[in-house]
């Protein structure tokens, strides 16, 4: 069912004309699969729950290793091809993908931020990132924008798992929830 697997890494060494001693590293895995429910109205999407869990178990250890440092923030998302519906992406990323993501980063108390949309091949997806243990860590709230030029095709879904080794390069908005 996996048609293509793309890995993306980036290092951010400066922000707002400020160079930093330690680069922010981010990495994402983009898995493109055939949508088994393309063009269909289906009530039971549980088959996609298991596909999401399997992808997480297969891909997340490799993604965590690619980051090269302990993951501090994470996020996930899906782009559903035009013959699918939004719920197909949600079924892949919500019920069961979180457990293998948390296992690969050594835990994770906070919800995994996510984004899902229906779009044509080449569309971008802004994958939200957040601290893996502290949902109120404003320094770690950011996005990683990803795309694959030829995916998702109308009968495909692109699933994204993303990690970061720190927050934004030069955070200045406060340290958490205001009283």
N, C-alpha and C positions, 0 to 999 in steps of 0.2 A: 504493500500500500504506500510506502514511502517512495516518492518520486524523485525528490531532490533534497539535499541537506546542505545549507550554506552557513558558514560561520563568519561573523563579523567581529573585529576587535578594533578598539580605538584607544588612544592615549591623549589626554588633554594636558598640555604643559603650561598653558597661560590662559588667563581670563581677564578681561577688562584691562589689558596692557600690563598685567601683573604676571611675571613668570613665577613658577612654583618649583620648590625643591623636589617635590615628589609628584609625578604625573598621576592623574586620575585614570584608572584603567576600567574600561567597560567592554563586555563581550556579549554577543547574542548568538543563539542558534535559531535558524529559520528552517523549519521542516515543512516541506510541501508534500501533501498527501492527496490521494484521490478522495473526493467526497462521496461516501457510499449512499448518501441521501440526495444527491444532486437532482434537481428537478422534481422532487417528490414532496408531498405533504405527509410527514411521519410524526406520529405522536410520541413514540418511545425512542428516545435518543441515547439510551444507555450504552449502545455499542460504541458511541463516540467517547463516553466516559472512560471506557477501558483503553481505547486507542490513545487518549491523552495521557493516561497513567503509563502505558507502555513506552510512549515517546519520551516521557520524563525520565523513566528508569534507564532507557538506552542512551539518551543524549546528555542529561545533566551532569553526570560525572566527568565526561569529556569537556563540557563547557566550563565547569568549575576549575578543572586543571588548566584549561587555556587561559583563564584569567591570570594565573600565575601568583596570585595573592589571595588571602582569605576574602570571600565575598561578604560585604557588609550590607548591600542593597540588592533588591531583586524586583522583577516585574515580568509580566507575561501578556500575550495578546494573540489575536487571530484576525486574519483577513480571509473572508469567505468569498469565493468566486461568485460571479453573477447568477449562476443557476442554483445557488444554495440560499440559505437564509441565516440571519444573524444568530439564531439559536444553535445552529450547527457549530459555530465557533465557540459560543458559550459552553456548549456541552463538552468540548474538548479541553477547555482551560479551567473550568471551575470545579466540578465535583471531585476529580481525582488527580489532576496534575500537580496540585500543591504539595502533596506528600513527597513525591520523589524530588521536587525542587528543594524542599526543606532538608531532606536527607542529604542531598549533595552539598549543601552549604553548612551542615552541622547544626541544624535547628532552624528556628525562625518563629518568633512569637507573634509577629505582626501579620496582618492580612497581606497577601501578595497583590499589589496594585495591578490592574489589568485594563485592557482596551480591546474592543472587538468591533469590526465593521464589515459590511459587504462592499466589495470594490472590484474594479477590473485589474487585470495584470498590470504590474508596474506601479500600482498605487503605493503611497507611503502609509506607514502605521507609526503613530507616536506611542511608544511603549512606556507607560509610566513606571518609574522606579521609586522605591521607598525603602527605608531602613528595615532590615529583616526582623528586628526585635522591638523597635520603638516607632509606632505609627506617627508619633508627634515629633519626630526628629526632622525639623524643617530643612536642615542642611542636606538631607538625603532625598528630598522631593525634587525629582527632575524627570526628564524624558530622554529616551533614545529613539531616534527616528530611523526606521529601516524600510527597505524595499528590495524586491527582486524583479528585474525588468520583465521577465516572462512568467511571473506568477503573482497571484493565483489565476490560473485559467478558469473558465466558467465552471468546470467540474472539479475544482480543487479547493483546498483550504491551506493557507499558510499559517503555521503555528509558530509563535516566537516565545523563547525563554531568554531572559536577559539578566545579567549580573553586573555589579559594580563593586570595586574595592574601596570606595569612599563616597562621600557626597559631592556636591558641586565644588569646583576648584577654589572658589573664593566666596564662601557663604557669608552673608551679612544681614540676615533677616530675623535673627533671634534664635533661641535655643529650644523652643517648644511651646506648648499650649499656654496661652495667657490665662491668668486667674480671672 
